[in-house]
Amino acid sequence: MGLLKYAFVGAASVYALHYITKKRLSDGKSLLDDLIEKTPELIKEVNHLSQNIKQDYRQTTTLY
C-alpha cells in the first residue's frame, strides 16, 4: 500500500511540474513565469494589508 501511495504522489507531482512549466503558444510564457512576474506586486499588497491590520489592532487595543 505504501509503494502505491508513493507512486501516485510521484506521478501527480511530475504532472503538476509539467503543467506549471508548460509554455503557452499564445505568448510563450508559463504559469511559473506569470507567478514570478507578479511576485513583487503580491508582496507589496501583503505588506499593505498587514500594515492595515496592525493599525486596526492598535486602534482597537488603545480604546480599551
C-alpha positions as CSV (number, residue, x, y, z in Angstrom):
1,M,0.0,0.0,0.0
2,G,2.9,2.4,0.8
3,L,4.5,1.8,-2.5
4,L,1.3,2.6,-4.4
5,K,0.9,5.8,-2.4
6,Y,4.4,6.9,-3.3
7,A,3.9,6.1,-6.9
8,F,0.7,8.1,-7.0
9,V,2.3,11.1,-5.3
10,G,5.3,10.9,-7.6
11,A,3.2,10.8,-10.7
12,A,1.0,13.7,-9.5
13,S,4.0,15.8,-8.7
14,V,5.6,15.2,-12.1
15,Y,2.3,16.0,-13.9
16,A,2.0,19.2,-11.8
17,L,5.5,20.3,-12.5
18,H,4.9,19.7,-16.2
19,Y,1.7,21.6,-16.1
20,I,3.2,24.6,-14.3
21,T,6.3,24.9,-16.6
22,K,4.5,24.2,-19.9
23,K,4.7,27.2,-22.2
24,R,1.6,28.7,-23.8
25,L,1.5,29.0,-27.6
26,S,-0.1,32.5,-27.4
27,D,2.7,34.3,-25.6
28,G,5.4,31.7,-24.8
29,K,5.1,32.0,-21.1
30,S,4.2,29.5,-18.4
31,L,2.3,29.7,-15.2
32,L,5.6,29.9,-13.3
33,D,6.7,32.8,-15.4
34,D,3.5,34.7,-14.6
35,L,3.9,34.0,-10.9
36,I,7.5,35.2,-10.9
37,E,6.4,38.4,-12.6
38,K,3.6,39.1,-10.2
39,T,5.5,38.3,-7.0
40,P,6.7,41.9,-6.3
41,E,3.1,43.2,-6.6
42,L,1.8,40.5,-4.4
43,I,4.5,41.2,-1.7
44,K,3.5,44.9,-1.8
45,E,-0.1,44.1,-1.4
46,V,0.5,41.7,1.5
47,N,2.7,44.3,3.3
48,H,-0.1,46.9,2.8
49,L,-2.7,44.6,4.2
50,S,-0.5,43.7,7.2
51,Q,0.0,47.4,7.9
52,N,-3.7,47.9,7.8
53,I,-4.3,45.0,10.2
54,K,-1.7,46.3,12.6
55,Q,-3.2,49.8,12.6
56,D,-6.7,48.4,13.2
57,Y,-5.4,46.3,16.0
58,R,-3.5,49.2,17.6
59,Q,-6.6,51.4,17.4
60,T,-8.8,48.7,18.9
61,T,-6.5,48.0,21.8
62,T,-5.9,51.6,22.7
63,L,-9.6,52.2,23.1
64,Y,-9.8,49.6,25.9
